[in-house]
Amino acid sequence: MGQGARETILTPALCRAARGLLDWTQTDLADRAAVSRSTIRDYEGRHHDIHRATEAQLRLAFEDGGVKFVEIDGAGTGLCLSTP
């Protein structure tokens, strides 16, 4: 399966929502995921897609921060915060 055929789990809306759950700025996420803030800004603004490796870095940063990605039957991917 080529990269163009994959389904993105971390959509721009989920990226913004996850940052909101953690009260992170784009700069906070960029620092934690080791990507540029402009990459996050452009992705969340739907100016371009992100590479699979970048998506993995962002998702790992969110998971390390306490966000859980959950699949909801019939609704797709949702977010919640893990309990301490």
CORGIHU-V806724 format. One record per pair of residues at least 12 apart in sequence whose C-alpha atoms are under 6 Angstrom apart, sorted by the first residue. I is the first residue (numbers start at 1). GAP is how many residues later the second one is. D is the distance in Angstrom with one decimal. If there is no record, write none. Layout:
i=I gap=GAP d=D
i=I gap=GAP d=D
//
This chain:
i=12 gap=32 d=4.4
i=32 gap=29 d=5.8
i=33 gap=24 d=5.3
i=33 gap=25 d=5.4
i=33 gap=28 d=5.3
i=66 gap=15 d=5.6
i=66 gap=16 d=5.4
i=67 gap=13 d=5.8
i=67 gap=14 d=4.6
i=68 gap=12 d=5.3
i=68 gap=13 d=5.9
//
